[in-house]
Amino acid sequence: MCARCGDRLPWPDSSAAADLCRACRLVPPPFVRAVAFGLYDGRMRDAVHALKYDRLHPAARRLGQMLAQAIAQLAADAPQEMLAVPVPLYRSKYAERGFNQARALAASALAALRKSHPAWRLTLASSTLMRLRATESQAGLSPHRRGINVRGAFSVSDPAAVAGKHILLIDDIFTTGATARAAARSLVRAGAASVWVATLARARMIAPARGPQTFDDDTDSPLAIAAPEVNFESGSTGPVSTEHTASMHSSGNQPSF
């Protein structure tokens, strides 16, 4: 498993950076580490959809507890005082949906963590990050197009409030990491000391084992990736492990992070 983004390492590597995936080696992400609770599949996908699209708000409490378990993976290494920043929606999307699922999950997760990790000072800062423009739905976009789609989409509302602070960036789903990279980059440019990422679930993209791969410096995403065979394992809601073999695919059900 990649030590930075958490993706599965699909082939043995004898290099000095063997604990990093190819993407993180070639273009290191602006975040320290990304963790997730489980795979975006099966019951997990149904639960996320119930919250996000069916507005089943009570689901946020249970899903938030799962997110808290993912965040707890960082407890040994992450700073003991952090700002928890949910990935924001653009104002038109927020008006349409009526709530930000990332904020709802973050609030529930922090409530759980106050009980399980009382010494860990995690402060919800939901107005820290702004989405400057409407972005196309990430569903169905290639990794490169996802990066372009969120380029320059985020800004920090008050850089002084972020300067020197350690940030825990929170969202519901992690797919290619394009949104996480774009949001983290904005926070780092505003002066954040470090950014860590936690999501409820992730769809893991398995890169091809051989062949050249070119990266765009502006989007931190692959310009061309040989399409892997679609093969999602049925998802349990247990912690992510290297035994899962889920592949990222482009479909209407694919998430946006």
N, C-alpha and C positions, 0 to 999 in steps of 0.2 A: 504494500500500500504506500502511495506517495506521502512523504512526511509533510508536504505543504498543502496540497489540495485534497488529499484523501482518496484519489482515484486509484484504481487497481493497476498494479504494474504487470503488464501482460507477458513479459518475457524476462529471463534472467539478464542481469547487467553486471559486469565486473568493474565498471568505472568507479571513480571516487565518489560520484554522486548517485550511487546505485539506489539510494532511498528516495530519489526524486523521479517523477515521470518525465518524459521527454519535453512536454510543454513547459513544465516548471524549471527544467534545466536550461532550455533555450531562452525563455523569457520569464524570469522569476516574477511571480505575482507580487503586488504591493501589500499583500497581507502575510502574516507570519504562518498561520495555519488555518485550515478549514475542517470542521467536523460536522457530522450529521448523525441523526438517530438511526435511520433505516433507509431502505430503498423506496423510491417513488414507484410503487407498483401495488397491484392487488388492493388489499384493504387500506393500506396507507393512502394510495391515490384516491380511493373512494372517500376517505375521511377528510382529506384536504379539499376535495371538490365540495363536500357537504358544507364545510366552513366557508370556502371562498365564493362559491357560486350559488349554493342553496341558502346561504346566510344562516346556517345552523350554529349560532353563536355559542351555545353551551359546549360545542365540540372543542372550542379554543382552550378550555380548561384542561381536558385530558391530553390534547395534543401539546399544550404548553408544558405539561409535566414530562412528556417524552422529550421535548426540546431541552428541558432542564437537564435530563440525563446526558444529552449530547454535549451541552455546555460544560457539564461537570468533568468531561474528559480533559478539559483545558486547565482544571483547577491547579494541578501540580506545576504547570509551567507559566501560565498567564499571570500578569500583574494582579495584585490583590485589590486594586481599586481601578475600576473601569467604567466608562460610559457605554451603556447598551443602546445602540442606535439601530432602529428598524429601517429597512429599506423602504423609502416612501413611494406612494403612488402619485401620479400626476393628478392635478386637481380635478380634471374632467372624469378620470377613472374613479377617483375617490367619491365624487358626487354620484356617479352611476352605481357604485357598489355600496356606498354608505359607511364603509369602514375600511381600515387597512389591516389585512389579515396578519401582516408581519408584526404590527404593533400589538394586536390582540395576543398573538403567540408569545411575544416578548414579555408582556405584562404577566401572563400566566406563568411563564418559565421563571421569571425573577421572583415571583411570589413563592414558588416551590423551592428555589435556591436559597431564599432567606431562611428557610427551615433546615435544609440539608447542609448548607454552607454558610452559617451565620457570620463568619468572619470575613467573608468575601464581599467587598463593597461594590455592588453592581447597581448603578443608577440609570434608570430609564431616561433617555434623552431623545424623545420621539420627534422633536422639531429641529434637531441638529442638521439633518441632511434634507436637501430639497431636490425634487425632480423638476428640472427646468423646462422640459418639453414633453409632449406626448410621444411615446415611442411605439413603433409597430409591435404587435404581439410577437414574442420570440418563438412561439410554436411554429414549427415547420421551417425555421430558418437554419441555414448552415452555421457551423461555428464561426466562420469569418463574418457572415452577415450579422450574427448576433453581436459581435464586437463592434461593428460599424453602427448598429442600431442604437447602442447605448453610449457611444462616444460623445463625451461632453454633455451627457444627460443629467449629471448630478452637480450640485454645488453645496457648500457649507454655509448655513445661514449666519453664523457668528464665528469666524475663525478664531477669535480670541478665546472662546469657550472650549475650543478643541485643542489649541496649541499646548503641546507638552502632555496631552492626555492619552491614555491607552483606550482604544475603542473595541467594543465587541459588536460587530456588524451582524444583524439578525434578519433572516428571511425564511420563507417557507420551504423553498426548493433550490437546490444547487444542481445545474445541469452542466453546461460547459464552463461556468465560472465567469462569463463575460460581464454580467451585472456586478458580481462581487468584485472583480478587478476594477471596473469603472468607478464604483462607489468608493472602494478603498483608496484608489488613486486620488480622488477628490479630497478625502479626509487627510491623507498624507501630505498633499500639497497645501492644505490649510494648516499644517503644523502638528498633526497627530503624531505622538511618539511611536505608536504601533497600532496595527489593525489586526484583529482576529475575527474569524467568520464562523458562525454557527447557523445551521439550517435544520429544519425538521427532517427533511428527506433529501435524497439525491438520486439522480439517474447517472450512472457512471458510463463514461465514454471510453471504450477501449480503443486505443490508437493502433494503427497497423504495426505489426512487429518489425517490418522491414520497409525500406523505401525512404526517400528524402521527404522532408516536411519543412515548409517555409513559413515563417511567422511575420506578421505585420507589426511593426514597432508601435504603431499608434493604437491598435486595438488589442494587442497582446493575444491574438488568436490565430489559429492556423489559416493560411491562405488556401490550402488544399489538403484534404484528408481523404484517403481511400475509404469508401463507405464500408464499415464493418457489417457483418450479417446481423440482422436484428434478432436478439435472443434475450428477452427479459425473463429472469427467473421470477416465479411467484414470490411476492414479497411478504415476509413476516415483519412484525414491527419490533424485532430485536435489534441490537446494535449492529452497525455496519461492520462487516468482517471481510477479510480477503477471500472467504469461501464463496461469496456471491460472484456471479458472472454476468451481471446485467450489462447491457450495451445501450448506449445512447442512440435514440432514433428520433426522426422528425415526424411528428404526427400531431393531430389536433389536441391530444392529451398531454403534449410535452410542456413542462413548466418553463418559467422565464428567468430563473436566476443564473 
